[in-house]
Structure formats: C-alpha cells, structure tokens
C-alpha cells in the first residue's frame, strides 16, 4: 500500500536531515518534491495544490518547535496535513435510535460490494450485533448465490428473494427485508445493490429508488482503490446520482499509489469510513486518517496492530501459556500450534510486519515473506499424535519418516522443527523463571 509515495517522501525527508535551519529555498525544493510525489501517486490535482499550499505556508511561518529539528518539523507538518486530507477524525458508523439500522451499499460492479457486505456483517457480529445481509442485486447472474455463500462464511444471515420467482423487483426485496429484520429482531440490515461496469442512469435510478423505499441510516459508496483517479470521478457521479454518507475503499492491498485514498475525501466532501485490504473476510478495518497518514510516512501503524492482536488473542489463554512456560515440560507443540494460529489470525506475516514502524527500508524483504513456511510447520505438527505433540522427544526415527510423509515434508524438516522447538522451550522456560538465558547470569527478580 502506498509504496511509491512512501519511498518518495522518505527520500525527500532524508535530504533535509542534518540541516540546521531551513531556508525558503529548502522549503520550496521540498514542496516541489512532495508535489511530484503526490502527482506520481495519482492524487487529484486540486488536492495536491491545497496540500502543498498548506505545507508551504506552515513551514515558512514561524511554527518553530524547539524540540524538533528542521526535518522533523517538516515531517510533522506533512503528517498533520495528510491527516486533514484523509478526513481528520475517524468517522464511525451511526446506528439508528430504533433498530434496525439500515445500511445501503452502492458502487460499480466489481468494486467489492458483495465482499464488503460479508466483511461488514462479520465485523458487526463480532461486536455483538445481529446483522442481516440483503441481496438486492438481482441483475448480475449468481449475485444472490454469491451473497449467500459469503453470508455463510461470515456466519451472518442472508435475506434473498424466493427462488423461481423470476427476476423480481429489488426495491420490493429491500423493503421486505427491512420488515423481515424488524419481525426477526435483526438490528442491522446491510443491503447490497446492483452495480454496472460503468456509471449509468438506470443503475443510479434503481439505487435511488431503493434508497427512497428503505430510508437508510447510512449509504456507503464502495470504490476500488486500484482504479486511481477514476475512483474520484465515479464517486462524484454517485454522490450526485444517489448521494452517500461515507466511502469504503476496497482493494487497498493492490493500490501501490494511493491516489484514490488521498483524493476521495477532499473531492467528494464525504469521509472514508472503512478500508478493505484483501479477499478474506478479516481483511477489513475502520479507516483511521491519523493511522493512515502515519503509515504513508513510514511511521508504522502500531495501533491497528494492537487492535488486531487483541482480536486474535484470548487473554485467558495467554495467561495459561505464560504459566505453562514456567516449567520446561509444560509448554507443548499443541500450545505452540494454538499460538501460531492466533498470530496467523492477525493476517499474513508480511502485513503484520509491514505495520511496524521503521521497517520501510526492508519492505522488499518483508513482502517476500512466505506464509507457506508456516503451513509446513502446521502440517508437521498436525501429523503428530497427541502424545508426540505433548513430548516431541519421544518421536523416533521411523515416526519422523511417517510424520514427514504425512505432512508432505522431509525428515530434516521434521528434525529441524523438533530441535528448534525443544531449544526455544528451554530458553523460554528459563526466561520466565527469571534465570536468564542459558550460560548467562540470572536476571534480577
Ligand atoms: P461487487 O460486484 O461490487 O459485489 O464486487 P465483489 O464483492 O464481487 O468483488 C469483486 C472482486 O474483487 C472479487 O473477486 C473479490 O474477491 C475481489 N475483492 C473484493 N474486495 C477486495 C479487496 O479488498 N482486496 C482484494 N485484493 N480483492 C477484493
């Protein structure tokens, strides 16, 4: 995400390092470079102009912070201006005073609406809501089935028109779905509408008719961030044709430039509310302008990481593991597997590491991290018996060959895993008993 822009800005700021004082010429040169970086990132021209204008004005004004050197001052200003362009405060979902809260999704075909319906449904359910997904896309063949499959994966109910009832009327389906939600006590209704490949009047009219029939509390416009500036023109068309309260940026994972993300708020005057970053249901987050700005500047995204960790790890389980680690035999491969799965629930390793600050320079290596290595480790542990997982020391040569065969790996893979596990367990147990590392003096306390 935003790799080009990140690299460009990093290089720009590097040139400022070591300068004792910034002259107007320094500021002009820096702003010129930032301008090129933004234009290359496909950010809309009016946004670039406004942004540069603010940065220049603030950098020249005597906004001198004693504790910061000139390079840091400029970074701070750029950071704050990025937050403003991205929308300032985080805009959260508004819930209706009397349920159900009705959310209408609109956007072009392929934008990621149906996928988003599943992601949003799953996310809301995690927070204790009872969402209902509604298939009001009756145009595209299989759209209803697709939503049903996604609903099933997300563990969220789907309201779909009866089979064999012909094409049906999406306005009627949407209206009935809200009645149904009321009668079955669903507190949130997420209505997926039909999209077309391009903006057309009939699609707009249909979305507007559904809007009028169900009076949504939130209309979300879903847009593929990978289409760059086209996202902005499409957003304007939808704002004028249907109107919307917030934007969802989808496929941000494939958007190396960031143009749409940085322009859409300013151009449409509507906040970005959610970001979709992959095909899996969990690749989804509330959009936080401040965190996104930090990420663009390579300052990492530690808060998002912490939240992901909180979702993935169960506190009670963590305490149990800590206890088990105190005795060397207590921690088993079974526990290790559970821990590894918790880490993996946070997403691909490259994504988790990418959120850490200061890793910009090794980004290429991070992107090459292959989660298949973890698949191999999981497969090996799964091929062991419970007794072997509890005490891998008992695994003899012939069992190692069987495990390798069962997991599609080699005996040396199995040997390496067992060896490393035993070694790591020893170190961890000594650390948790406060004995310090083997061969080192004990830690105090
Ligand atoms: P719709 O026509 O607007 O309902 O779009 P879909 O939800 O069917 O999505 C179109 C395609 O984009 C599907 O292949 C999805 O798997 C994919 N997709 C959706 N969201 C994302 C995302 O955030 N990242 C990536 N990489 N793919 C996505």
Boltz pocket constraint, residues with backbone or C-beta under 6 A from the ligand:
constraints:
  - pocket:
      binder: B
      contacts: [[A, 107], [A, 108], [A, 109], [A, 110], [A, 111], [A, 112], [A, 113], [A, 114], [A, 115], [A, 116], [A, 193], [A, 195], [A, 249], [A, 250], [A, 251], [A, 252], [A, 253], [A, 254], [A, 276], [A, 277], [A, 278], [A, 279], [A, 283]]
      max_distance: 6.0
